[in-house]
Amino acid sequence: MCGIVGYIGKKQALPIIIEGIKRLEYRGYDSSGIAVINDENELLIHKKEGKIVELERSIPNDKNFISQLGIAHTRWATHGTPTTTNAHPHTDCSGSIAVVHNGIIENYQVLRKSLQKKKHNFISDTDTEVLAHLIEHFYHKTKNLHTAVRYSLRLVKGTFGIAVICKDEPNKLIAARRGSPLIIGVGEGENFVASDAAALVVHTKNVIYMEDDETVEITPDDFIIKTLANIDVEREISEIDWDISKIDKGKFDYFMLKEIFEQPTSIANAFRGRIMEQLNTSRLGGITPYIDELKNIKQICIIACGTSWHAGLVGEYLLEDIAKIPVEVEYASEFRYRNPIMNPNTLVIVISQSGETADTLAALKEAKTRGAIVMGITNVIGSSIARETDFGSYIHAGAEIGVASTKAFTSQITVLFLLALFLGRMRHLSPVEGAKYIQELDTIPEKVKQILESNDEIKKIAEQYKDVRNALYLGRGYNFPVALEGALKLKEISYVHAEGYPAAEMKHGPIALIDENMPVVFIAPEDFVYDKVLSNIEEVKARKGKIIAIANKNSNSIERLADHIIYIPRTLPALTPLLTVIPLQLLAYHIAVLRGCNVDQPRNLAKSVTVE
């Protein structure tokens, strides 16, 4: 969601922090700002609503902004509209302390009223400004910025990732986190802080992932980590395992299209090295210490949000079909606010591309409190979910920059398939059946490549439907979640209203919407419900709906019914989502581009949702 970058060292801070927040643009934002302390020990603030390029153009090009210490921020509005006044950084009454903040301060109104009684003046509508005044209050008492930050955050309820500078202590940068990611970048004669490794990797690959309720005092040559309770903490330095080329668009116009075309590789990376052909099963390294517990699980609960929730729905079909274990799929945002029934024989699987999704993290903690075993499926090494689950598997999709997830979705499904195969072989699945699944999985990357060759054809279909206002996506079985995902992609990036349904549910309401202006996308591979889907297509055809079908070549009867057909290769039913979703991603992409939308940064959305 919001982005933080901070620098302290011997170089000029301003170009580094501006470049850093540019690399975080994909996370979504509506305003931005910087704060530096110059050679005259002046704290200079500059902020702007809109794009970072507007901020950059408006910063005076003079020696006042020459500095070796600075913080920058991109804001996604929660409290207060997107205005220059509400943009970060925020300052205290004296203009000595500057704060940037990701997260939400839940008790900010109580704190604000208390500070106003102490004659603190507030100028914004944000919750964040409370932090600047609270730190000012304790700084007057302690005369130490790190201590003042620790004292202040003890009073805060909610989530935060913050960076703080003070003109009275111009040789240090303070940062802290609770529930919102923050990373320390370790350099030589310089150090960094950021909310995302993408902002750091061009400067250093050595990083420290901060834990909840930790603070850090950073100088050019050192860093001191303490808990809010003033206990010293030692943290190992980790190495980022990817480079800056991974966040370059290359020959593509948008990251989203690049990432769609990366799926033959990302799917292969998700299962590479995880197949045991001699035993006709899979292996997921993180599972090994928990094999005895997994033998005894009686139920599985999958928890996620958005696209990851759709992947979880596919996982429900996979795990029940292949492993014969009952599965429930929960929205993370709802899970913790009801009274879920689970026990030590429950396996909870939390799925998040970023590993930092606030609702999913909260659900994870609730599941552990109730005694469940918790597995994480995420893309980001060192993320909060990766650290806090009992065990897990990385999807190895590589950096996903486009806000609308594509390759992470198919990689999540691939890992869920591997898990289902592993549990199935452990329980009842024969070696012959295991071999059949493995052999077919190996063909999927090449089959995805074949579908991508239809890109130009799909663009032509998009040209005919770019001006529609509504669309319906229908599928059955394994492809019902794909219908949900296809509709979500269209909504996210083109702002066209779209809904996904099980095809049979069309008669229970959505059929009332169908007329000659309504495109209906049917996901109709030749599987065990193919004839039923054909009947649903007939019903739409009778009402003059426009039919776009995702189907296998030479599929019986569908050619005479559909207005457009996007062909996909045949595969096992369990693996069809890895193929059927690709045309839907491309269709949404082309409609959005034709409508003039920025598909990488759709309005109002953020890549990593780190607030509830």
VENTABEL-V904975 format. One record per backbone hydrogen bond with DSSP energy under -0.5 kcal/mol. NH is the residue of the N-H (numbers start at 0). CO is the residue of the C=O. If there is no record, write none. Layout:
BEGIN
NH&CO  NH&CO
END
This chain:
BEGIN
2&73  4&71  5&192  6&69  7&190  8&67  12&66  15&11  16&12  17&13  18&14  19&15  20&16  21&17  22&18  23&20  24&21  26&23  27&24  29&74  30&74  31&47  32&72  33&45  34&70  35&43  36&68  37&35  37&41  38&65  40&37  43&35  43&41  45&33  47&31  49&29  53&50  54&50  55&51  56&52  57&53  58&54  58&55  61&59  64&61  65&62  66&64  67&36  69&6  70&34  71&4  72&32  73&2  74&30  76&74  79&77  82&80  86&82  88&98  89&98  91&96  94&91  97&164  98&89  99&162  101&160  105&103  105&156  106&156  107&104  110&106  111&107  112&108  113&109  114&110  115&111  116&112  117&113  117&114  118&115  119&114  129&126  130&127  131&127  132&128  133&129  134&130  135&131  136&132  137&133  138&134  139&135  140&136  141&137  142&138  147&143  148&144  149&145  150&146  151&147  152&148  153&149  154&150  154&151  155&152  158&103  159&177  160&101  161&175  162&99  163&173  164&97  166&95  168&165  171&168  172&217  173&163  174&215  175&161  176&213  177&159  179&159  182&193  183&207  184&182  184&191  185&183  185&205  186&184  186&189  188&186  190&7  191&184  192&5  193&182  194&3  198&195  199&196  200&196  202&199  203&199  206&204  206&237  207&183  209&181  209&207  212&176  213&176  213&210  214&225  215&174  216&223  217&172  217&215  218&221  223&216  224&232  225&214  226&230  227&212  229&226  231&229  232&224  237&206  239&204  245&242  246&243  247&244  251&248  257&253  258&254  259&255  260&256  261&257  262&259  264&261  265&261  266&262  267&263  268&264  269&265  270&266  270&267  271&267  273&270  275&280  276&274  278&275  279&275  280&275  282&273  284&282  286&283  287&283  287&284  289&286  290&287  293&289  294&290  295&291  295&292  296&293  297&344  298&344  299&325  300&346  301&327  302&348  303&329  307&304  308&304  308&305  309&305  310&306  311&307  312&308  313&309  314&310  315&311  316&312  317&313  318&314  319&315  320&316  321&317  322&317  322&318  323&318  324&318  325&297  327&299  329&301  331&303  333&330  334&330  335&331  336&333  337&334  339&337  341&339  345&342  346&298  347&345  347&372  348&300  348&346  349&347  349&374  350&302  351&376  357&608  360&356  361&357  362&358  363&359  364&360  365&361  366&362  367&363  368&364  369&365  370&367  371&366  372&345  374&347  374&372  375&390  376&349  377&392  378&351  378&352  379&352  380&378  382&379  384&354  386&382  387&383  388&384  389&373  390&373  392&375  394&377  400&398  402&599  403&598  404&402  409&405  410&406  411&407  412&408  413&409  414&410  415&411  416&412  417&413  418&414  419&415  420&416  421&417  422&418  423&419  424&420  425&421  426&422  427&423  428&423  433&429  434&430  435&431  436&432  437&433  438&434  439&435  440&436  441&437  442&439  443&439  443&440  446&442  447&443  448&444  449&445  450&446  451&447  452&448  453&450  454&451  457&453  458&454  459&455  460&456  461&457  462&458  463&459  463&460  464&460  464&461  465&461  467&464  470&496  471&518  472&498  473&520  474&500  478&475  479&476  480&476  482&478  483&479  484&480  485&481  486&482  487&483  488&484  489&485  490&486  491&487  492&488  493&489  494&489  494&490  495&489  496&468  498&470  500&472  502&474  504&501  505&502  506&503  507&504  508&505  510&505  511&508  512&509  513&510  517&514  518&469  518&516  519&545  520&471  520&518  521&519  521&547  522&473  523&521  523&549  526&524  529&526  532&528  533&529  534&530  535&531  536&532  537&533  538&534  539&535  540&536  541&537  542&539  543&540  544&539  545&517  546&544  547&519  547&545  548&546  548&563  549&521  550&548  550&565  551&523  552&567  554&551  557&554  558&554  559&556  560&556  560&557  561&557  562&546  563&546  565&548  566&564  567&550  574&571  575&571  575&572  577&574  578&575  579&575  580&576  581&578  582&578  583&579  584&580  585&581  586&582  587&583  588&584  589&585  590&586  591&587  592&588  593&589  594&590  595&592  596&591  598&596  600&597  604&601  606&26  608&606  609&607
END
